[in-house]
Amino acid sequence: MNHGDMDMGEDSCSMNMLFTWNYKNTCVVFRWWHIKRLSDLLLSFLAIMILGYLYEYMRYYIHKSLANRGSQTTNVDRRRNKLYNSCLYGLQVGYSFMLMLVFMTYNGWLMIAVVLGAIWGHYSWGSHVKTLAEDIPAMACH
């Protein structure tokens, strides 16, 4: 089909609903995070690995924060602590869902980046979370 000189979006985001290794014109969660070249893929791969690592650090930080909070003396302190913990939990859930959206690009390279970031983060922080989790209730799994 000939459309003359009209730009038909050769440089627009592709939407894959099937697994692919093709990285060109992949948008990662946002339209501005557009992978067009191999260098974009490499930078995105590194950024996603770091995001996965930071997610594991966040889990560690939340568990550490919960374990370090002693018993509260007043109802106000208990409510403030409960609100703080709930906000941290909500932040963790939102972060995990954003990583899930990266995975749902169905791009093999980006999926590997998420998994490698999780491995790296768990290697660095996972044993600390297990140790702290023995003393506090575990968060719901998402």
N, C-alpha and C positions, 0 to 999 in steps of 0.2 A: 504494500500500500504506500503510495507516494504522497507525502504531505508537504512537498515543496521545501521551503526554507524554515518551516516551523520547527522549533525545538520540541521534540516529543518526550522530553524528560530522560534523555540518555544519561544524564548526570543526576537523576533523582534517586531517592531511596527505594530499594527493592524490598518487597515483602515476601519472605520465604515461609512457606508452611510445611516444608519438607527439609530434612537434613541436607546441608550443603557445605562444601569446602570453598565455594566461591566467595571472595571477600569484597569484590568491587561493588560499589554502591550499596553497601550495608550501612544502615543507620543504627546506632546503638542507643536505644531508649529515647533519645532526643534527635530532632531533625538536624541540629547543628553538629552532632557527633557523627559525621558522615565519613565513612571509609571509602576513599577513592583509589588510593595507591598502596603499594606494598609498605611504604614507610608509614602510612596512616595505620595499617593493620598492625605493624610492629609496635608503634606507640600505644595503640589501643590495647593490644595484648598485654603490654607492660602495665598500663593503667588499670586494667581489669584485674590482673594478678595482685596489684597493690590494694585494690578495693577489697578483694577476697581476703587478703592478709589482714587488712584493717577491720574487717567484720569479725574475724576471730579475736583480734585484740579488743574490740568492743565487748565481745562476750566475756573475755577475761576481766576487763575493767568493771563491767556490771557485777559479775560475781564477787570481785574483790570489794567493790563498794558495798554490796549487800552484807558481806561477811564482816566488814569493818564497822558497820553501824551497830552500836551497842543497844541495849534496852533503853527505850525512851521513858522519861519520867512523867511526862504529861500527855494528855490527849492531843494537844496541839502538836507536840513533837511527833507523836505516832501518826497523826494525819499528814503532817508535812513529809515525813519519811515515806509513807504509803504513796503519796502523790509523786514524790521524787522517783521512787522505784517504778511506779506505773509509767511515768514519762520515759524513763530509760528503756523499759520494756517495749513501749510503743516505738521508740527510735530504732531499737533492734529489729522489730518486726518489719518496719518500713524499709530499713536497709536490706534485710533479707529478701523482701519482695522486689526491690530494685535489682538485686543480683539475679533473681529469678527471671526478670524481664530480659536481662542480658542473655541468659541461657535460652530464652524463648526466641532469640533471633534465629535459632536453628543453625547457627554457623558453627561448624566444628572447631575452628580456631578459637572463637570466643568462649565456647564451652570448655575447651581445654584450659584457657586462661583462668576461668572461674575455679575450676577444679584444682589447678596448680596453686592458685592463691590460697584456697582453703587448706590444701596440704601444708603449704609453707606456714600459714598462720597457726594451724593446729600443732605443727611441729614446735613452733615457738611458744605458744600460749596454752595449748590444749591440756597439758599435764597440770598446769596451775589451776585451770577451771575445774578439773576433776577433783583435785585436792580440796578446793574451796567448796565445791558442790556437796561434799559429804556433810558439811555443817549447815547448809541452807537448802530449802526446797528447790528442786529443779524447775526451770522455766518450761513452758509448754513447747513442744517441738513443732516447727513449721517447715 
